[in-house]
Amino acid sequence: MKRSTNKQNLSHGPRRVLCALLAAVFVLSLAGCGSGSASFTWFVDTIPSNLDPQVASTASDVIACENLYSGLVRKDASGKLVPALAEHWEVSPDRRTYTFTLKSGLTYAATKGAATDYAITAEDFVFAFRRMFRADTASPYAVEFSPIENSAAVLAGQLPETALGVQARGDATLVFCLSEPDENFLSKLTLPGAMPCDEDFFNSTRGTYGLSAASTLSSGSFYLYNWTASGLFLRREPSGNRVDSLRLVQNTGASGQSAAQLIANEKCSAALDETGEATSLQSISYSDTAWSLLFNCNSVFGSTPLRQALAEVARTAASTPDSGLFAPVTGLIPDGLTVDGIDYRDAAGDPTPAPVDAASLYREARQGMSNSDFNNVTLLLPAGSGLTQAAEEINGEWQKQFSLFFSLEEVEPEEFEKRLAEGNYTIALAPISAESGSVYNVLAQFTAQGGGLTGYANSLYATQLAASSTATGSARCSLLADCERQLLSDCAVVPLFSQQKRLLIADGIQGLVFDPFGPVLDLTDTTQN
């Protein structure tokens, strides 16, 4: 087994805001409920199923990994970048070389906090990054670390893993070499994919790494206490008033209760809410969803001029519901997302297409078409969305201006999602979410490789989106902005409203780092009064 070595202390560098996967970070005061005097309970859609940090991608898996593992650096309760497993680091003048010195005496913990002989060394980070750039790992974090020297060639199998610009100099010194400066590189090192992985232990699991308690080691402030079909339970040694237990469970016994009721009844410590109901609880508001018209390009709406004509009318006809749950939208990508540390919406501007002559476009599109082509067209929306009146207003204006009348078809959310995935619709009013915090992921779902939502096919769009995955900084932001403008100009998707959401919180716990886009729920510094 490996052993760590001691190194002297040096100064450390500044913090920057995490891009792409991590967007707006909120530092909150929350109240802990659930079992135990210092326990924090969070409801997840699904129980974490994969604790392999290099591949974790679902919200529940990512949140579990954020607390189970530590990387070189982390974000503290003030949003500042501080050392985690690293003692200090240095950055070269050209900002292409990062040298980290690890803390001494670092070891992994097994289930229930049992001590292990596995020391955390620089080689563990080298192995983690080599895994990230193995094609068969299919790591979602490879795109974020593409500036690492030779990463593309290693991922493509053109160079051996040893050529990757991540090298260990002894047990305690780790060096990253970048092909070009990445101003957000330090922040990216907080992502789960950048967490260490012991090669000997990984090989001993024989393909089950992170899939069971026995094949998981902790490098973070929490260790794995129990992992069952009922939930994932993390703990750490009690110290003062800090939260020492994290419970990630599903809401199976109180599914009919609102977020406020769940907190009041001590079922959970905080909850996401979309009701807009009055509450005395603390709340943090945000929006990660743009409700948009989707035109199925594999139907009668394969005509771009036809989509553009209907979209122009819809944008002017749709009035924002006064329920307090919706607000006007600027583009498909919500406010708050960043690309390599750049505020995407500020940089991209308003991508809404310039006004067009809807009547002329409609006449152009109808050449060679008959009324019967529209016989089976419906406007599909999920029941309970709160947008029935808005849909009726749009439909009424289409009838008024084009003599087209489409039936409204409201179905249960499960059926709605199924039909959307199957392309079994002509027009839909649907939520387009940026829950992953990635501008790229939002736009990628409109490509054949990303799911083919709406059946949209544009070679320029696909080419520029692919190019954005290897670009960095302002160049990457510009390519993504071009894609968003192209998508909205072709009107395969027409953003109408942003859905307002909030995190409802109780009193008593301080120092939680929450990010709706990451998603991030980091309890490293969380305490309970």
DABELWO-V764704 format. One record per helix or strand of 2 or more residues. SS is the DSSP state (@ for helix, = for strand). FROM is the first residue (numbers start at 1). TO is the last residue. Records with the same first field share a line. If there is no record, write none. Layout:
SS=FROM-TO  FROM-TO
//
This chain:
==26-30  39-43  73-75  81-83  86-91  97-102  107-109  115-119  166-168  173-178  223-228  231-235  245-249  270-273  282-295  326-328  338-339  342-343  378-382  407-411  427-433  493-505  509-515  520-522  527-528
@=59-68  111-113  122-132  135-137  151-155  161-163  185-188  192-194  199-204  213-215  259-264  300-302  304-317  344-348  358-365  371-374  388-402  413-422  439-444  453-455  459-468  473-489
//
